[in-house]
């Protein structure tokens, strides 16, 4: 019947063929459709599972049953200790270089272009499901973005580009601009929250062979790292083996220190930076007058010419200034700050868990008003797991340890995520996942790295409670970009909770009214324990979906439960305690 409708279309083009095929399928009656589907599903068993997932954005029944059985699995492994610190040389391979002043001008240019761009809104919609039609939209939008960036940067060059359409002639410029945006985002995950997705999806389409053939160049270049810069210097990697490197890149924390000690630490750090910069630079620092003249000439030449260098270094690779070395040291210091900001909330919550609860016996409230046990029951207060106190204590501890290790390796995971996203051989499919249209794409590099991290955590804790399933490339976590977005939320979830708990003493001492309100819960320690007990129960209770494949005790489902707890905070009896300590939201800032 389908063949009769289509006829002989050997000479029809691809777009016309797809249109006629769609029209033919729509013209089939109920019996014809049933017969067609039956034959397809019989000949291709793998297609049956795909249809199940597509129709309800759910896993097939077999997968749902397997996921449900895996929720309460307990794995015992031989305990092994591991050193979570990386070798400085390996560490530097994933640390992006801090942006220079000149590079920040290109960043502002890119951010402005992405701010007004509607690339994803135009390409990732149902109306562009046809491959030929979607490619047509993509190439038009890409040319518009590239032309707009060039016109905003240099009007004369942009005007010439509009006429010639020779985008390959500006290959170095475009690669430089997009690399700067990616590098800045890795260093500052809280920035570009609205525009980074557009950038990645734009680059993801640009590396497709058919698109790249039309553009005649690739917009993607390798993100510049500290290791890349130092490896091009003679003996540059020796800097990473210097004993004083730790002092030069450490973060100076003021808590619990007198002002004199802080000043001594600052001076010692500055001295270490100057010493290393002087030792490894080949050019002395320029005088202030020369620097000002160079800065002025740079502003005058801005917009008229661009460096042809693809890595931003001087044409003479032997010319390394003290500023270049300091840039590398400050970049490593930025990485230390990033680790503290992201890992500290996890470490603080682990400390609170050990301080206020024990794994053997559940804590009881003498007044009987509050439930301080960590045990949860399926169907009670929204929980979807059955865990007694001891099991839940271990489950929370293991989850927090896993999150801490993932965040400690986030720079590496981010580089691998971009490699998966921008791999021309790793194609994606535009699908309706139940939360709108998403680009579903496998992420083999990220999956392998995350599996290794999970294995290390299991060995360090001598076991694992719950499922070890990692969702990547399905309707839960469609691609590596969603993985990055999901795990960068951890500090935004834990940070406000830790801040509230830390500020309770200060809040109680602030006014008599605040103290009376906190005392109504039983005092500072009691209210802290109430908040922690509720968080450790219901932020890790498997909630957030109606089946164990989409949520539960799987690796990604643990984060889903935590977000679900955040959305329920306003209904908690201690919500006003959060407001007293300055809580606003879990979303952070959008800039």
N, C-alpha and C positions, 0 to 999 in steps of 0.2 A: 504493500500500500504506500509506503514511504517512497519507494522507487518510482511508482507511478506518478506521484505528485511532483517529485523532483525532476524526473525525466533525465535526459542526457545533458549534463552540465560540465562536460570535460573542459570546455574552453572558457567557462565563466571564471571571473577573478575571485579571489578569496572572500572579499567582503560580500559580493553578490551571492556566492555560494552559501555563506553563513546565513544571510538573510532568507534565502529560499528554504534552507533547512529548518530555520525557526518557524517560518510560515507553514511548512509542511507538517511539522510536529503539532502545531496549534490546530491544524485542520483535521487531525485524527479524532475519531470518536472514542468513547469510553472503552469499548471492547478492543479496538486497535491499540490503544495506549497500553492496556493491560497485557495484551499479547506481546507487544514490543518490550515492555519492562521485564516480563517473565523470561523472555528469551535472553535478554541482556544479562539479567541477574543469574540465570542458570549457567551461561557460558563464562561469566566473569564473577566468581564468588567474592573477590575483593571489592567489587563494585557495590555489593549489598551493604557492606559496612559503611562505605562512603555515603550511600543514600540515607542510611539511618542517621548519620551525623549531620548531613545536610538538611534533612527535613525538620529535625527538631533541635539542631545545634547541640545534640547530646551524643554521648558515646553509645556504641552498640551495646545490647543487653549483656553480652559476654564480658565486655570491658567493665560495665557497671558492677556485675557480680564479682569480678576479680578485684576491683577496687574496694568494694565493701568488705571482702574477706581479708584484705591486706591492711585494714585500718588498725587492727589490734596485734599485728605481727610484732614479735620481739626477737631481736637479733643479738646474739652474744658473740663478740669477737675478742681476740687476744689484745689486751691493752698495750698500746705503744705510745710513747711520748714523741712529739715532733717539735722542731724549732720553726715557729711561724715567721721568723724574720728572714728576709731574703738577703742573698749576697748583694752588696752594693752595685756590682757590675750588672747583675741580672735585674736588680731593682730599677736601675737607671734606664733600662730598655723600654720601660712602660711609663716613665715620668715625662710628660710633655714639657716643652720649653715654655717658660713664661713669656707672654707677649711683650714686644718692645713698643715704644711709643709710636713708631711708624706703622707697625702692624695693627695697632688699635684703630687707626684711621680706616683701614680696610675692614676691620670688624664692624665698625659703625655703618659702613657702606652696606655690608652684607645683611646686618640686622634690619636696616631700613628697607632693603629690597624684600626680605622675607616677611616683614611686617605687613606689607600691602599685597603680597602674593596670595593668590587663591589656587595654587597649583594642585594641592591634594583635593580641594573642593571640586575642582573641574575634572580630575582624572579618576579618582577612586569613588565613582558613583555607578549605580546600576545601569544608567543609560549608555555607559561606555563599555558594556560587557563584551561587545564585539571587538575582537583583537585588532582589526584594521582601523575601526573607528577610534579606539582608545589610543592607538599609536599616533593617529593623526592629531588628537587633542594633546598628547604628551609633547610631540615635537613643536607644536605651536606655542605651548606654554613655556617650554624650555628656551626657545628662541626669544620669547618676550622677556624672560628673566635675565638671560645673558645680555641681551641688548640694553635692557634697563640699567643693569649694573655698570656697563661700560659707558653709557651716556651720562650717568650720574657721576662717574669717576672722571671722565674726560670727554667733554662734549664733542670736540673735533673727531676724536677716535671713534666715539659712539656713532656720530653721523656717518663716518666712512663705513662702519660695520653694518649699519642699517642698509646701506646701498649695496655693499659687496656680499654680505652674508658669509664672509670667510671667517667663521668663528675660530678655526684652527690657528689663524694668525695671532690670536691672543691667548693661546693655550697656556702659557706660563702664568699669565695674569689671573686667569680664571682658576687654575689649580691652586695658586697661592691664596686667593681670597677664600675659597672653600676650605682649604686646609686650616687656615687661621680660625675659621668658625668652629670647626670640629675640635681643634686643639683647645680653644677657649672653653668649650662646653665640658670637656673632660676635666679640666682644671677647676671649673666652677659649675657643678651639677645643678645648683639652685638657680642659675641664669639660663636664658634662652629656652624657657620651658614651653613657650608657645611656638617658637620658630625652629627649634632643632629638628622636630619631626618632619617639617616641610623640607629642611635641608637634606636629611638622610634619604627621604623618599625621592627627592629630586635626583640625588646622586645615584640612588639605587636604579632608577630608570635610565640614567645616562650611561651606565656601564653595559646595558643590554647590547648585544652585537648589532642588532638592526638600528638602534638609535645611535650608537657610537659610529656606525658606518655613515650615517647621514651627517652627523656633526663633524666627523673626520678627526676626532680627538676624544680623549677621556678626561672628564672633569675631576677625577680622583687622583690624588697623590698621597704618599705616605705621610702620616702625622709626624712632625719633627719631635724628637725626644732628646733628652740629655745625652744618652748613649750615642745617638747619631752624630751629635755635634762633637763630642769629645773623641770619637773614633776617627774623625777626619784630621785631628791634630796629631802631631808627632809626640807620642808619650802622653796623650791626653787622658787615656783610661787609667793612668797611674793616679790621677786625682781621686778616683773612687776608692783607692786603697790607702789613702792618707789617714793616719791616726786622728788627725784633727778634723776630719770631715764631719764626724758626729757632732762636735762642738759647733762647727760652722753652720750646721743645718738644723740644730735642735730648736724646739719651740720653748720660749721662756714663759713659764706660767707664774703669775703673781700670787696665787693663793697661798696663804700661810707664810709669806716671806716678808721680812722687813725691807723698806725701800733701799737701804744700802746694799743688801744682798742682790736685789734685782738689778741695781746699777752695775754691780761687779759682773754679774752674768752677761749683761748686755755688752759691756766693754770687752769681756773675754771673747764673746761671739764675734764682735766686730773685728777684733784683732786677728782671730782665726781666718775670717773671710779675707781680710787684707793680705795676710801672709800667703794664703793659697792663690789669690788672684795675682800677686806679684811673682810667685814662683812659676806659675804655668802660663802667664801671658808672654807674648813675644813683642808687644808694643806697649810702651809706657802710656799711662793715662794722659789724655789730652788736657791742656790747660783750659780754664774756664772760658777765656776769650775765644779760643779755637772752637770749643764746644758750642758756644753761642753762635759763632759765625756758621758752623756746620748746620746748626738747627735752623737758622734763618734761611740759608740757601736751600735746605731741605723743604721748607715751607714754600719757597718760591718755585721750586721745581715740581712740587706735588701736583699731580694731575697732568703734567706734560711728558713725563717719562717714567718707566718702571724698570726695575732690575730684571734682567733675563735669568738671574740665578733662581733655581727652583728650590733652594733650601735657605735662602735669605742670608747666606754668609757672603763675606767679601770674595771678590773674584780670586784674590790670592789667599788660599786656604792656610798659608803659614802666618798670616797676619791675624793674631788673636789678641784682643785688647783685654785689659783688666775688667772692663765692663762685661765682656763676653763670659769670662769665668764667673763673675759675680752673678750673671744671669743664670748660669747653670746651678750655682749654689742656692740661689733664692728659689729656683724651681724645685730642687730637692727639699728645701725648707717648706715650700707650699705643700708638698706631698705629705710631710710629717703633720702639718696642720690639718690637712684633709683627713688623715687617718685618725687623729684625735677627735675631730668633730664627729666623725661617723662611728668610730668604735666605742667612744666613751659612753654613749647612752646604753649600749649593750652591756658593757662592763659594769656600769652602775646598777642596771637591773639585775644582773647576776649577783652582785654584792648584796642588794636588797633582798633577793630571794634567799640567799644563805643566812642573812642576818635575822630575818623575821619569820622564817619557816624552816622546818627540818623535814627530811625525806622520810623519816620513820613514823613520826606521830603527828597527827593533825593538831593545829593550834585551836584552842577553844576560847570563847569570849566569856569571862566570868559573869557578865550581866545577862548573857543569853540573847542579846539583841541582834548580834551580827554573826553571820556565818564566816568563820575564818579558816575553814578547811578548804583545801584545793580540790577536793573530789567533785566530779561532775557526773550527771546522769543524763542519758539521752532523753530528750523531750522536756526537760526541766529547765526553765529560764532560757530557752533557745538553744541549749546544748545539743549537739548531734553525736557526741562520743560518750562512752561509759568508761570513766577512769576513776579508780579510787585515789586517795590522797597521794600515796607514794608514787603511783604510776604517773599521775599528772605532774608531780614535782619533777620527776626525771624527764618527762616530755617537755616541760617548759625549759628546763636547764639545757637540754640538748638543742632545742630550737634556738635559744639565745646564743649558744656557742656557735651554731652553724651560721647565724646571721652575722656574728662578729667576724668569722673567718671569710665570709663572702665579701663583706665590706673592706676587710684588710687587703683583699685581692681585687678590688673593684677596678683599679686602673688596668690591670691585665685583662680582666673580663670585658672591660669596655673596648679595648683594642680588638679582642677576639670577636666581640659582637659586631663591630664595624666590618671586620673581615668577612663574617658570615653574611651580613646585609649587602655588602658591596661586591660579592663574589659573582662574576658574570655567569658562571656555570651553575649557580645555585638560584634557580628561578623561583618566583613566588606565584601564588594564585590569589586573585581577589575574590574573597568569599564573605558571605553574611554569617558572622559568628554568633549571632544573637544579640550582639552589642554594636550593630552597624557593620559596614563593610570594612574588612581588614585585609592586610597583605599577609597571607599565611605562607610562611617560609621556614624551612628547616634551619637549625642552628647547630651543626655538628661540633664546631670548635668550642662554643660555649657549653654545650651539653657535656662534652668530655672534660673540660676544666672544672665544671661544677660537680661532676661525678667524682673527680679526684679530691676536691675539697670535702665533699660529703664523706668519702672513705676515710680521710684523715681525721675528721671529727669523730666518726664512729670508733676508730681505733683509739683515739685519745680518751674516749669515755667508756671504752670496753663494751659497747653495745649501742642499740638504737631501739626506740619505742615508736611504733607506727610505720606508715608506708614510706618507702624510699623513692616513689615515683617522681620523676622530674617532668613537668609539662613544658614543652618547647615545640613550637611549630604546629600547635593544634588550636582549637577554638578558645582555650583558656589563656594561653600565652602565644599569640599568633606568630611572633617573630622575635629576634634578638633585641630589637628596640623596645618592645614591651617588657622584656626581661629586665633591661636596664632601668626602665621607668619604674618597674615594680619594686626592685630592690633599693633604689635610691629613696624610696618612701620610708624605709626603716627608721632613719634618724628623725624624720618628720612625725612618725608615730610615737617613738620612745622618748624623743627629746622633750616634748611638752609634759609628759607624765613625770619624767625625772625632775624637770624644773619645778613642777608643782610640789613634789615630795620634798625637794631641797629647800623650798621657800616657806614651808609650813612654820618653822620656828620663827623666822623673821615676821611672818604674817601675824602670828599669835602675839608677838611683842609690839606690834604696830599700834594697836588700839585695844581698849577694853572690850569694845563690841566684837571685834574679830576674835579675841580670846574666848569670850563667852560662847560664840558660835562654834568654835573648834572644840571647846570643852563639852558641848552638848553631844559630841560624838565619843567623848571619853578622853580627850586630850590629844596632843600632837602625835604621840607614838601610836595611839589607838586608831586615829583617823588615817595615819599612814598605812597601818596594817590593813584597814578596811579597804582602802583603794587598791593596795597591792593584791589582796586576796581576790577581789573582784576581777582585776586585770588578768591575773595568772589563771583564773578559772575560765573567763568568758572571752578573752582575746586568744585563747588556745583551745576552743571547744569544738572545732570542726564546722562552725556555722559559716553562712555566707552563700550556700547553694542548697538545692534539694536532693543532691545525690553525692556519693562519695568519690565520684570521678572528678567533679568540678571543685569540690572542697573536701575538707576532712583533715586527715593527718599526713597527706602527701606534702612534698617539699613546698610547693607553691600555695597549697591550701592553708598552710599555717599563716601565711601573710593575709590571705583572704579573710580568715577569722579575725585577725588583728584589726583590719580595716572595718570589719563589721562592728567590732566593739567601739571603735572611734565614732561610728555613725550613731551609736546608741547612747553616747555619753550624756546628752541632755536629759535622758530619762533616769539617770543614776541619782541616788539620794545625796551623793557627794559632789554633784555638778557645781554647786555654788562655791565649794572649796576651791575648785579649779579657777573659777572666776575671781575669787579673792586673791589668788596668787598671780593674776595677770594673764591667764589663758585667753587666747583669742580664737585659734583654730589649729587644725592639723595640716593645713594646706600650704603653709609657708607663704612666700611672696612670689608674685608673678611679675617679672620684669622683662 
